[in-house]
Amino acid sequence: MPDAMALSMGAGVAYTSRAGVRLHYVDTGSGPAVLLHTGGGGDGRMWDLAGYTTALAGYRTLVLDHRGHGSSDCPAGVPAHRLGEYVDDVIAVLDAAGVSTAALVGYSAGARIAYAVARTYPDRVSAVAGIGAVGAPCDDPSDWAETAARVRAGGMRAAMEEIAAEEPEPAPGWLVDNLAGTQAEMFSLLLEAWADEPAGWPDFPDVRAPALVICGENEEPSAARNAQLAAAAMPHGTAVVLPGLWHLQAFWRTDQTLPPLTSFLRQHTGSGHQTAP
């Protein structure tokens, strides 16, 4: 349970605290609950700016600024950024909002968190969708610490602009600005904390909820094959590969991402939602 129950701040804005970290989220709408979780950069406004929350009219959306992002607290030190801390933060927000089960939608690192929540707390997750490549089963994240050092040295904006420049069409300015708004230290601490975490692949067989893996074809070498293997490893998994898209495109090109996502949510959340009294 969170340290303090949600405190309404008007118009759906709320805060809750867990382990001394205050978490900000926006709770709007009604219907089956869907929690939206961003990645290593950016905050919850990404989902609004890209059009996801508008497309999810008819759902109760919980848009989370996870620790180190947006209006949530920025805890110092690697231990505060272990994967398990992010997982338990999601449960704290569900508890504070009085939501017993929700669909989880995560982008990039947020997808890794969503799969981990579904494995660790299966009774709290009605469905789970990850947007972004899953990596290969044999990927070694040990070089993430080197990436963290480069981000600290060069700043977050330079790192995000470098990623955007690798893609075949310009990313929207609002997306680059949102990603660059995250403190370089917070992004770097996540990378360092996860560098020695077990790979996400062992989670997949224990993800019992209906699961959707959405990835861009060109996010990484063998992205399509890896997405299909990951979905096959989940008892109720499905993969959707977006032709020609790269990592940022897989988020902001909602003309391609939203149709399979909303279809999946309609199929799997219609009767699975319960709200705690």
N, C-alpha and C positions, 0 to 999 in steps of 0.2 A: 504494500500500500504506500502511496506517496506520503511524504512528511506532512504536507498540508493539503487540504482539499482545494479544488479549483476556486479561485477568486475571480468573479466576473468583473471585467473591466469595460463592459458595454459592448453592444453590437457584435456579440460572438467572441470577443477577445477574452482570453482567460490565461491564468498562470497556475501552475502547481509546482511543488518542490519535491525532489527526491535526493537523498544523500547530500543535502546541502546545496544542490544545484537547482535554481529556479528555471522552469521550462515554460516557454510561451507557446500557445497554440490558439488557433481560431476555429471556433465551433459554430457551424452554420447549417441551416437546412434541416430537413426531416426525412426519415426513411431509413433504409439499411445504412449502417455506419461504414464509412470508408476513411481510413487514416492515410494521409499522404506524407511521405518522408523523402526529403531531398538527399543529395549526396555529400561528398566531401567539401564542396563549395556551394554557396548560395543559401537562401533561406526560403521560408514557405511562400513568399510572394511569387516565386517562380511559377507555382502552379496556377495562380491567378493570371499572371502575365501571359502565360502560354495558352490559356483557355481551358485548362482541365477542370477547374471548379465550375465554370459555366456549363461545360458539357456534362457535369455530374449533378445537375439540377434533378431533384427527386431522390437524392441521397443526403444523409447527414454527413458532412465532410469535417474531419478534424485535420487541420493543416498545421503541422508541427515545425517550429524552429528548433531543431535538435541542438543539444549542448554545443556551445561554441559558435552558434550561428544566430543571425537575426537578433531578436529581442530576448533570447535565452541567455543564461549565464555562460561565461567563458572560463571553465575551470582550468587551472594550471596543472602541468605534470602529466606524464605518460599514463600512470594508472587510472586517471579520470577519463581516459579515452579508450579503454579496452572495449572490445566489442560487447561484452556483457553489460557494460554500463548503458550503452545505447539501447540494447534490447530491453533492459529493465525500465528505461525511461519511457519507452512506448507503452508498456503495461501501466506505468504510473499515470500517463495521460488518459488511457482508457478508464482506469479506476476513477480518476478525478472527474471525468466526464460522465460517469455512471453508465458506461458502455461495457457490456459483458462480452460481446463478440463483434468483431469488425473485419472487413476486408482491408488488407494492407497493400498499398501501392508504393513502391520505392524506386527511385532513380539512382543509378550508378552505385555508390557505396550504400545508399539507402536501400537498394535491392538486396544487397548482402545482409543488411540488418533485418529486412522483412522476412527473408527466408529463415534467418536464425530465430526470429520471434516465433514463426510458425512451427519450427521444430521444438523450441523450448517450452512454448505455451500453446499447445495444439487446441486446447479448449477455448482459447480467446480469439482464434482466427477462423473466419468463415471462408476466406479465399485469400490468395496472395499473388500479386503480380509484380514482377521485376522488370524494369526498363533499363537495358544496358547489357553489354556482353558479360558473360560469366567467367571468362578466362578458361584456360585449359586445365585438366585435372592435375597436371604435373607442374603448374606454374609455381615459381618461387618468388614470394613477395619480399625477400630479404633486401632487394635493392630499393625498396620504398624509403628506407632511411636516407639514402643518397638523394632521392627526389625531394624529401623533406628539407635537406640542407640547401638544395638549389632554390626551393621556394622561399626559404627564409632569407637567402642572400639576395634574390632578385625581386621579391615581392609577389603578391598574389595576382595583381593585374598582369604583369609580364607573363606569369605562368599560364593564366587563362587565355591571354591573347595568343600565346604560342600554340596552345591546343586548338584554338579556333582557326588559326592560320593553316593548320594541317588539313582542314576539311575543304571540300570542293566548292562550297557556296558560303558566303559570309553569314556568320551567326548574327542574330539580331543584337543590336546594341544593348537592349534591356537585359538580355541574357548574360552577355559578357560583364556588364556593370554589376549585375546581381551576384554572379560568381566571384567577381573581384572584390565585392564588399566584405567577404569573409576574411578575418584576420589570417595572415600567413602563418602565424604561430598555431592557430587552432587547426588549420589544414595540416600543418606539419606534424602536430601531435597525434592526429588521427593516423597518419601514415606510419609514424614510428610505433604507435601502439599496436597497429595491425600487422606490422612487419613480421612478428613472430607468432601471430595467431594461426591456428590450424586453417587450412584452406576451406573454402565454403563447400566443397564437393561432399565431404562426409555428412553434411546436413541434409542433403537432398533426399535420400531414401526415407528419412523420418519426417518429411514435410507431408503430412497427411491431408491437409486441405487441398482443394482444387488449386492448381498453380499454373501460372502463365509466365513464360519467359519471352520477352520481346527484346530483340536486339537488331542493330543495324548490321547489314551484311559486311561492311568494311570497318567495323569498330576495331578489329584485331585479326591476326591471321587465324583462319579456321573458325571465325565467329559463328557461322551458321551451323557447322558440325558440332561445335561445343554447346550451343544452345539446344540443339536437338538431343544431344547426349544427356545434358542436365535435365531436360524435361522427361526423358525416358527413365532417368534415375528416380524421379518422383512418382509415387503411386498414382497420382492423378494430374500429371504434368502435360502441358502443351507448349510448343515453341512456335513463335511467329517471327520470321526473319524479314526485315524491311529492306527491300532491294536497293542496293547502292548507297545506303545511308551509313554515316559515321556516328561517333559517340554523341556529340552535341545535337546533331540532326535527329537522332532517335528520340530526343526529348522535345525539341521545339517544332519539328515537322509533324504537328498534330494531325495534319491531313492523312498521314499514314499510321500514326501511333494510336490515335483515339478510337478509330473504328474497331480494331480487335480488342482493345481494352474495355470499351463500354459494352461490347457484346459479351465478353467474358463476365463482367460484373453483373449484367442482367441475368445471365444464365445461372450464376452461382450465389447471388445474394438475396434473391427474392424472398426466401422464407427463413434464412439463417440468422437474422438479426434479432437480438433481444436486448432490451435496455433495462438495466438494473433499477429497482424502485428507489 
